[in-house]
Amino acid sequence: MFNIVPNDMGEVAQKLSFLQANGQENMTEQDVLVDTAKEGLQEMLDEALEGPYFNVKWRTKDQELLVTGALKEEIGTVIPREGFDTFSADFKNNAILFWRNYGKQLTALINQE
């Protein structure tokens, strides 16, 4: 369960409950949402590229993710949907549109290479 990336708020609640019951009592919903944003993007990249060729890290926590290549060169950034300042607010509003936004931005990043 630790490695599962939640797809919606129901799964966020399940993951949070599991983590809190298994030694991470201080974990919050916000923590799970922030982790989901970063881990979800990494998982999508790994699947699209058939391996861990790009890496994801925070440029600005919960606001902008930086995608780097194998040589640590900057490939591009991913941001929340228009009208949202943070990934967590974006996800809470509509998880389906959150993931679609990721898909669109990843397609653009991958196709520029």
N, C-alpha and C positions, 0 to 999 in steps of 0.2 A: 504493500500500500504506500510506502514512502516514495516510491518512484512513479506512482501514477500521477499524471497531469490531469486535473479536473477539467471536464468539458463544460460544466454549468455550475450554478450556485448550489444545487443539491449535492453534487460531488465535492464541492468546496467544503460544505458542512460535514460530509462524511469523512473527508481527509482530516479536517481539523479535529473532529471527535476522536479519530484513530490516533493522531499524533499526541493529543492531550492525554489519552488513556495509556500511551506507551512512552512516557518519560519526558514529553515536551509540553508540560503543563502551562508554560508561559506563551505558547504559540497562539496567535490571534488570527481571526479571519483575514485581516489585512496582510499578515505575514504570508498566509497561504495564497492570497491573490497575487502578491508581488512575486512569490516563487513561481506561481503558475505562468505569469507573463514571460519570465525569462526561460524557464524550463520548457514551456510549450513551444516557444520560438526555436530553441535549440533542437527539440525533437522533430519539428517540421523540417528544419534545414537538413538534419541528418538523414531523414527519410527521402527528401527530394534529391539529395546529392548522393544517396546510397553510401553514406559514411560520414564520419565527423571531420569534414574538410574545412568547414567554417566554424567559428566560435562566436558565442553571444556573451556580451557583458553589458553592464549598465553604464551608459554615459551619464545619465541623470536618473537616479533610482525612481522607478514607477512612472517615468515620463518619457524616456528615450533609451532605446537599446541600440548598441553598436554591434555590427556584424563585421568580424575580421576574418581574413583568409589564413591559409596555412602558414604564411610568412609574417603573420600579424599585421598585414596591410589592411587598411580600412576599406571594406567593401561598400558599406552604407549604413543607414540607420532605419529604425522602425519606430513609429510613433502611434499614439492612440488615434482613434477616429476623430474627425472634426467635431468640435463641440465638447470634447473631453480633455481635461488636463492630465489625467493619469490613466494608466492601463487598468488599475483596479476599478475606477469609476466606470470606465468603458465596459469592462467585463460584467460588473453588477447590473448595468443598464440593459445589456442584451449580449449574452455570450455568443450567440450565433453570429451576430454582426461583428463582434470582436474577432472571432476566428476567421471570418471572411476578409476582414481588413488585413489580418496577418497574411493570409494567402495572397492577396493582391500585391502587398508590398514585397513579399518574398519572391514572387514571380518576377517582379521588376528587378530585384537585386540579382537573382540568378541569371536572368536573361541578358544582363549587361556585361557579364563575364565573357 
